[in-house]
Amino acid sequence: MIRLSRSVVGENEKRYLSKVIDEGYLGMGSFVKEFEAGLGKYFGERKVIALSSGSAALHLALMGIGLQPDDEVLVQSLTFVACFQSITAVGGIPVACEVEPDTCTIDLKDAESKITSKTRAIMPVHYASRTGDLDGVYKLAKKHDLRVIEDAAHAFGTIYKNRIIGSFGDIACFSFDGIKNITTGEGGAVVTGDEKVAEYVSDARLLGVHKDSEKRYTGKRSWEFDVMHQGYRYHMSNLFAAIGLSQLERFENEFKPKRQALAKHYHRSLGSNSSLVLFPNDYDDVVPHMFPIRVLGGKRDALRESLLNNGIECGVHYYPNHLLSYYGARNGALPLTEKVFSELLTLPLHPLLTDEEQQQVIDTIKSFLRR
């Protein structure tokens, strides 16, 4: 089976992990501090708080801006359920918005039409690593006094107008799970220039224990402490951070160019087919976490079956959240999103995908579309 996505770890990760094992301190400690410092340098000295997952990052970021029960957050429906779950976990209300069909990022006209007196934030999702009109997001936020929490889970390394995502703006949340652009095994981070949000998230990841991070970095514990707000066990471990340190070393010269080269080859091979819609070929700036396409003419499911029958794993990203029972199961509420979803198919893309495997994917698609 040609895999849709894969973790890419090896000897360098083993070397870093052996350091943690030799030290004998597996929980949050000096390796987490070092990983945060490496990310901070990468993002231009922004505040970085490493966490147990990207979902934890979204959750604590919303808490950090002071989101209250029944406050509303604008978010596209076509996204992983973590976005919606993080909002409802704080007691907020996710307001499902349409997507732009050419990028599957949030439709700002639709989003603005849904702003009410309860709207407090907008959560743009950098779908398949591209941002859409991020300047427009911040213009809308400024106009209506909203906070911006970027779901940048896919977008590590992506550049927007000569700036790396996470190096500017309000708050960006990253995921480092096993198949992302870099991994820590499981993990995530909040990246921000807001000192108050950073301090809140730093405490909240350790059950709200005030300034416990500083102790943990040195392998110590807080025995007498204060807690001033709700917190969770969302901190990152030294084991995860060690993998992340290795992945940071490999990203620019190994992972990034491989992902971009694969995406460019898909475009060269499939971009002229009238039965397919491919996203913009901007892969000098975008570092693709995944490669979704739109299959026209009601052929998506048949092509999906053909790929699977030929030993090629594929996916559908994502089932719209407004169709989920917990969020109302409102069929027909977002017709454009529902149409785009019915056409989406994600093709294999990861640094271990060989040229021969990619060509097999391409040949299988072309053969199917010639029928």
C-alpha positions as CSV (number, residue, x, y, z in Angstrom):
1,M,0.0,0.0,0.0
2,I,1.3,3.4,-0.9
3,R,0.7,5.5,2.2
4,L,-1.2,8.7,2.2
5,S,1.1,10.1,4.9
6,R,3.9,8.9,7.1
7,S,6.0,9.8,10.1
8,V,9.6,10.5,9.0
9,V,12.0,9.6,11.9
10,G,15.3,7.8,12.0
11,E,18.8,7.8,13.4
12,N,18.9,11.5,14.3
13,E,15.7,11.2,16.3
14,K,17.2,8.2,18.1
15,R,20.3,10.2,19.0
16,Y,18.2,12.9,20.6
17,L,16.0,10.5,22.4
18,S,19.0,8.7,23.8
19,K,20.1,11.9,25.4
20,V,16.8,12.2,27.2
21,I,16.9,8.5,28.3
22,D,20.5,8.9,29.5
23,E,19.5,12.0,31.5
24,G,16.6,10.1,33.0
25,Y,14.1,13.0,33.1
26,L,11.4,12.1,30.7
27,G,8.8,14.8,31.6
28,M,8.8,18.5,30.8
29,G,12.3,19.8,31.3
30,S,15.4,21.3,29.6
31,F,14.7,19.7,26.2
32,V,11.3,21.4,26.1
33,K,13.0,24.7,26.9
34,E,15.5,24.1,24.1
35,F,12.8,23.2,21.6
36,E,10.8,26.3,22.4
37,A,14.0,28.4,22.0
38,G,14.6,26.8,18.6
39,L,11.1,27.5,17.5
40,G,11.3,31.0,18.9
41,K,14.4,31.7,16.8
42,Y,12.7,30.2,13.8
43,F,9.7,32.5,14.2
44,G,11.8,35.6,14.9
45,E,11.9,35.6,18.7
46,R,8.2,35.2,19.3
47,K,6.9,33.6,22.5
48,V,6.5,29.9,22.0
49,I,4.7,27.5,24.4
50,A,5.1,23.9,23.6
51,L,2.1,21.7,24.3
52,S,0.8,18.1,24.1
53,S,-1.1,18.6,20.8
54,G,-2.3,21.1,18.3
55,S,-5.8,20.7,19.8
56,A,-4.5,21.7,23.2
57,A,-2.9,24.8,21.5
58,L,-6.2,25.9,20.1
59,H,-8.0,25.3,23.4
60,L,-5.5,27.2,25.6
61,A,-5.2,30.0,23.0
62,L,-9.0,30.6,23.3
63,M,-8.8,30.5,27.1
64,G,-5.8,32.9,26.9
65,I,-7.8,35.6,25.0
66,G,-10.5,35.3,27.7
67,L,-13.2,33.7,25.6
68,Q,-16.4,33.4,27.7
69,P,-19.4,31.0,27.5
70,D,-21.7,31.9,24.6
71,D,-19.0,34.0,22.9
72,E,-18.9,33.3,19.2
73,V,-15.9,32.4,17.0
74,L,-15.9,32.5,13.2
75,V,-14.4,29.4,11.7
76,Q,-14.8,27.5,8.4
77,S,-16.8,24.3,8.6
78,L,-14.4,22.5,6.3
79,T,-11.7,21.8,8.9
80,F,-10.7,19.1,11.4
81,V,-13.1,18.8,14.3
82,A,-10.4,20.0,16.7
83,C,-11.2,23.6,15.8
84,F,-14.9,23.3,16.8
85,Q,-14.1,21.1,19.8
86,S,-11.6,23.7,21.2
87,I,-14.3,26.4,20.9
88,T,-17.0,24.4,22.6
89,A,-14.5,23.2,25.3
90,V,-14.3,26.8,26.5
91,G,-18.1,27.2,26.3
92,G,-17.9,29.2,23.1
93,I,-20.1,28.9,20.0
94,P,-18.4,28.0,16.7
95,V,-20.0,29.9,13.9
96,A,-19.6,27.8,10.8
97,C,-18.6,29.7,7.7
98,E,-18.2,28.9,4.0
99,V,-14.9,28.4,2.2
100,E,-13.3,29.9,-0.9
101,P,-13.5,27.0,-3.4
102,D,-10.0,27.7,-4.9
103,T,-8.2,27.4,-1.6
104,C,-10.6,25.9,0.9
105,T,-9.8,28.8,3.3
106,I,-12.4,30.9,5.1
107,D,-14.8,32.9,3.0
108,L,-14.4,36.4,4.5
109,K,-17.7,37.8,3.0
110,D,-19.7,35.0,4.5
111,A,-17.8,35.3,7.8
112,E,-18.5,39.1,8.1
113,S,-22.2,38.5,7.3
114,K,-22.3,36.3,10.5
115,I,-20.7,38.8,12.9
116,T,-22.9,39.6,15.9
117,S,-22.5,41.4,19.2
118,K,-21.3,38.1,20.6
119,T,-18.5,37.6,18.1
120,R,-15.1,37.7,19.8
121,A,-12.6,36.0,17.5
122,I,-11.9,34.6,14.0
123,M,-10.1,31.3,13.5
124,P,-8.7,31.1,10.0
125,V,-7.6,27.6,9.1
126,H,-4.5,27.3,6.9
127,Y,-6.0,24.5,4.9
128,A,-3.4,22.3,3.1
129,S,-0.8,24.8,4.3
130,R,-2.0,27.8,2.4
131,T,-3.5,30.9,4.2
132,G,-5.9,32.4,1.8
133,D,-6.3,36.1,2.2
134,L,-4.6,36.5,5.6
135,D,-4.3,40.3,5.2
136,G,-8.1,40.3,4.7
137,V,-8.5,38.3,7.9
138,Y,-6.6,40.8,10.0
139,K,-8.4,43.7,8.3
140,L,-11.7,42.2,9.2
141,A,-10.6,41.5,12.7
142,K,-9.4,45.1,13.2
143,K,-12.7,46.5,11.8
144,H,-14.8,44.5,14.3
145,D,-12.3,44.4,17.2
146,L,-11.8,40.6,17.0
147,R,-8.9,38.4,18.1
148,V,-7.3,36.2,15.5
149,I,-6.3,32.6,16.3
150,E,-4.7,31.1,13.3
151,D,-5.0,27.3,13.0
152,A,-1.6,26.8,11.4
153,A,-1.5,23.0,12.1
154,H,-0.7,22.4,8.4
155,A,1.4,25.4,7.8
156,F,4.8,25.0,9.5
157,G,7.3,26.6,7.2
158,T,4.8,28.3,4.8
159,I,5.7,31.9,3.8
160,Y,3.0,34.6,3.4
161,K,4.3,37.7,1.6
162,N,7.9,37.1,2.6
163,R,7.1,36.3,6.2
164,I,7.0,32.9,7.9
165,I,3.6,31.9,9.3
166,G,3.8,32.3,13.1
167,S,6.4,35.2,12.9
168,F,3.7,37.8,12.8
169,G,0.1,38.4,13.7
170,D,-1.9,37.8,16.8
171,I,-1.8,34.0,17.8
172,A,-0.8,31.0,15.7
173,C,-1.4,27.4,16.8
174,F,0.7,24.6,15.3
175,S,0.4,20.8,15.4
176,F,3.4,18.5,15.6
177,D,1.7,15.1,15.4
178,G,3.2,12.2,13.6
179,I,2.5,13.2,10.0
180,K,2.8,17.0,10.1
181,N,5.6,19.0,8.4
182,I,7.7,18.5,11.5
183,T,6.7,16.1,14.3
184,T,7.3,15.6,18.0
185,G,5.4,12.3,18.0
186,E,2.4,14.2,19.4
187,G,2.6,17.8,20.2
188,G,1.7,21.4,19.3
189,A,2.6,25.0,20.2
190,V,1.1,28.4,20.7
191,V,3.1,31.2,19.1
192,T,2.3,34.8,19.9
193,G,3.7,38.2,20.5
194,D,1.1,38.8,23.3
195,E,2.9,38.5,26.6
196,K,-0.3,38.1,28.6
197,V,-1.6,35.3,26.4
198,A,1.8,33.6,26.5
199,E,2.0,33.7,30.3
200,Y,-1.6,32.4,30.6
201,V,-1.0,29.5,28.3
202,S,2.3,28.7,30.0
203,D,0.6,28.3,33.3
204,A,-2.5,26.7,31.9
205,R,-0.6,23.8,30.4
206,L,0.6,22.8,33.9
207,L,-2.8,22.7,35.6
208,G,-2.7,26.4,36.1
209,V,0.3,26.3,38.6
210,H,1.7,29.8,38.5
211,K,5.1,30.0,36.8
212,D,5.7,26.3,37.1
213,S,7.3,26.2,33.7
214,E,10.4,27.9,35.0
215,K,10.9,25.1,37.6
216,R,10.2,22.3,35.1
217,Y,12.8,23.6,32.7
218,T,15.4,22.9,35.4
219,G,14.0,19.5,36.4
220,K,12.4,20.9,39.5
221,R,8.8,21.0,40.9
222,S,6.7,23.7,42.5
223,W,5.9,22.5,46.0
224,E,4.2,25.6,47.3
225,F,2.3,27.5,44.7
226,D,-0.7,29.4,43.6
227,V,-3.4,28.7,40.9
228,M,-5.3,31.6,39.5
229,H,-7.3,30.0,36.7
230,Q,-8.3,26.7,35.2
231,G,-5.5,24.6,33.7
232,Y,-4.9,21.2,32.1
233,R,-2.1,18.7,31.8
234,Y,-1.2,19.9,28.3
235,H,2.6,20.3,28.7
236,M,5.1,18.7,26.3
237,S,7.6,16.0,27.5
238,N,11.3,16.0,27.0
239,L,10.8,12.8,24.9
240,F,8.6,14.7,22.5
241,A,10.8,17.8,22.5
242,A,13.8,15.7,21.6
243,I,12.2,14.4,18.5
244,G,11.2,18.0,17.7
245,L,14.8,19.2,18.0
246,S,15.9,16.6,15.5
247,Q,13.1,17.5,13.1
248,L,14.0,21.2,13.2
249,E,17.5,20.2,12.0
250,R,16.1,18.3,9.1
251,F,13.2,20.6,8.0
252,E,14.8,23.2,5.7
253,N,17.2,20.9,3.7
254,E,15.2,17.6,3.8
255,F,11.5,17.8,4.6
256,K,10.6,21.1,3.0
257,P,12.2,20.7,-0.4
258,K,10.8,17.1,-0.7
259,R,7.3,18.1,0.0
260,Q,7.4,21.1,-2.4
261,A,9.0,19.0,-5.2
262,L,6.2,16.3,-4.9
263,A,3.5,19.0,-5.0
264,K,5.1,20.6,-8.0
265,H,5.3,17.3,-9.9
266,Y,1.6,16.6,-9.2
267,H,0.8,20.0,-10.7
268,R,2.9,19.3,-13.8
269,S,1.3,15.9,-14.3
270,L,-2.3,16.6,-13.4
271,G,-2.9,20.3,-13.6
272,S,-4.2,20.4,-17.2
273,N,-6.8,17.7,-16.7
274,S,-10.3,19.2,-17.1
275,S,-11.8,16.7,-14.7
276,L,-9.7,18.0,-11.8
277,V,-9.2,21.2,-9.9
278,L,-5.9,21.7,-8.2
279,F,-5.1,24.4,-5.7
280,P,-2.7,27.3,-6.8
281,N,0.8,26.1,-7.7
282,D,2.6,28.4,-5.2
283,Y,4.9,25.8,-3.7
284,D,8.0,28.1,-3.5
285,D,6.3,29.6,-0.5
286,V,3.8,26.9,0.6
287,V,5.2,23.8,2.4
288,P,2.3,21.3,1.7
289,H,1.3,19.1,4.6
290,M,-1.1,17.3,2.3
291,F,-2.2,17.4,-1.4
292,P,-6.0,17.6,-1.8
293,I,-7.6,17.9,-5.3
294,R,-11.2,18.4,-6.4
295,V,-12.6,15.7,-8.7
296,L,-15.4,17.1,-10.8
297,G,-18.4,15.4,-12.4
298,G,-19.4,13.3,-9.5
299,K,-16.4,11.0,-10.0
300,R,-14.7,11.5,-6.6
301,D,-15.8,8.3,-4.9
302,A,-15.2,6.1,-7.9
303,L,-11.7,7.5,-8.2
304,R,-11.1,6.9,-4.6
305,E,-12.2,3.3,-5.0
306,S,-9.9,2.9,-8.0
307,L,-6.9,4.2,-6.1
308,L,-7.6,1.9,-3.1
309,N,-8.0,-1.1,-5.4
310,N,-4.6,-0.3,-6.9
311,G,-2.9,-0.2,-3.5
312,I,-2.9,3.6,-3.1
313,E,-4.2,5.1,0.2
314,C,-6.1,8.4,-0.2
315,G,-8.2,10.5,2.1
316,V,-11.0,13.1,2.3
317,H,-10.2,16.3,4.3
318,Y,-12.5,17.1,6.0
319,Y,-16.1,16.2,6.8
320,P,-17.8,19.6,7.4
321,N,-18.4,20.2,11.0
322,H,-21.9,21.7,10.5
323,L,-23.0,18.3,9.4
324,L,-21.9,16.6,12.7
325,S,-24.7,15.8,15.2
326,Y,-23.0,17.7,18.0
327,Y,-23.0,20.9,15.9
328,G,-26.5,20.7,14.5
329,A,-26.3,18.3,11.5
330,R,-27.6,21.2,9.4
331,N,-27.6,19.7,5.9
332,G,-27.9,22.4,3.3
333,A,-26.8,25.2,5.6
334,L,-23.5,25.8,3.7
335,P,-24.1,24.6,0.2
336,L,-20.8,25.7,-1.3
337,T,-18.8,23.9,1.5
338,E,-21.0,20.8,1.0
339,K,-20.4,20.8,-2.8
340,V,-16.6,21.3,-2.4
341,F,-16.5,18.5,0.2
342,S,-18.2,16.1,-2.2
343,E,-15.3,16.7,-4.7
344,L,-12.3,16.6,-2.4
345,L,-9.7,13.8,-2.5
346,T,-6.3,13.9,-0.8
347,L,-3.4,12.2,-2.6
348,P,-0.3,10.7,-1.0
349,L,2.3,13.2,0.0
350,H,5.1,12.8,2.5
351,P,9.0,12.9,2.4
352,L,9.3,9.1,2.1
353,L,7.1,8.9,-1.0
354,T,9.3,7.8,-3.9
355,D,9.3,9.1,-7.4
356,E,8.1,5.7,-8.6
357,E,5.3,5.6,-6.1
358,Q,4.1,9.1,-7.0
359,Q,4.2,8.1,-10.7
360,Q,2.0,5.1,-9.9
361,V,-0.5,7.5,-8.2
362,I,-0.5,9.8,-11.2
363,D,-0.8,7.0,-13.8
364,T,-3.7,5.4,-11.9
365,I,-5.6,8.7,-11.8
366,K,-4.9,9.4,-15.5
367,S,-6.0,5.8,-16.4
368,F,-9.2,6.2,-14.5
369,L,-10.1,9.6,-16.0
370,R,-9.6,8.2,-19.6
371,R,-12.4,5.7,-19.2
